[in-house]
Amino acid sequence: MVYSMFAYVVFPLLACIILVPDFMTVYKQVPTSSLCLIFFLGIIYGIANLTFGLSLRYLGVSLGYALSLGLMMAIGTLIPPLVDGRIYELFKNANGNLLLYGVLTSAIGIALSGYAGFLKDGKNQTVNNNFHFIKGTLAALFVGITGSTQALGIEQGLPIANKTAQLGTNPLYRDSPVFLILYLGSFLATAVWCLFSGWKNGSLKSLVSTRESGVVINYIFCGLAGLLWYINYFFFGIGKNMMGPYTFTAWGISMTLTILCAALWGIYRGEWKNVKKSALRLLIAGLVTLVVSSFMIGMSNN
């Protein structure tokens, strides 16, 4: 909850205060229904993030990220332009076909990674004693579907972003007010779950009353983790706003690089040690396929 407070509330709010001083004016000039929709999508994304931990528990870092974020990449790339109609403009030329091929290629990458996990099931339990392919895959499916609401929320915030730019904010930072509303919803979902868990376990008092020496430094680390998480999407917003009219294509690039880094970290941690080489080769093939798909999705914007 401490981590989420910094990631979802403190740093998005600071970004708005520093970069968009009149962000409250922006909110007053857009329909309340738009703000409520983005906030609601943020709640769903918060639930997805809570469930994401289960996919990592049961699948490990490399496979958990590959399946969960692979699905988020595919769904989060297609749904926003389907909702607002931009995808039909894209299909007026060959770019739309390239986007579709890119998403289909990502599905192949997800399938290869998933089959690698199936071959890995039951192996190398010294690193991840909780490995369970079925439970992990179900959690990843849930995360992939619900987590894509983040991409939808960001794209649904285009009116807010455009109004922010009209009021004089640097266009590169125009998504800051969108992030704040979206992630406030995510924090609500997280806080409700954490407070309920603390009440159920009788551990709420330990948030403030514990005298263990390491608590303060751990809170600081939670805050720094929240800063790193928000910086990720802060720079994503900058890159997205350089992509032209088809901003949704930036999502695939961001998700793929996240998957790749997580997979490399999982391999480094030894999650695939002593596993059949055929399974590791399938994982690598799946990751390469996902990287290729992200380039295809990005190039469809040209």
Secondary structure by P-SEA (a helix, b strand, c coil): caaaaaaccaaaaaaaaacccaaaaaaaaccaaaaaaaaaaaaaaaaaaaaaaaaaaaccaaaaaaaaaaaaaaaaacaaaaaaaaaaaaaccaaaaaaaaaaaaaaaaaaaaaaaaaaaccccccccccccaaaaaaaaaaaaaaaaaaaaaaaaaaaaaaaaaaacccccccaaaaaaaaaaaaaaaaaaaaaaaaaaaccccccccccccaaaaaaaaaaaaaaaaaaaaaaaaaaaaacccccaaaaaaaaaaaaaaaaaaaaaacccccccaaaaaaaaaaaaaaaaaaaaaaaccc
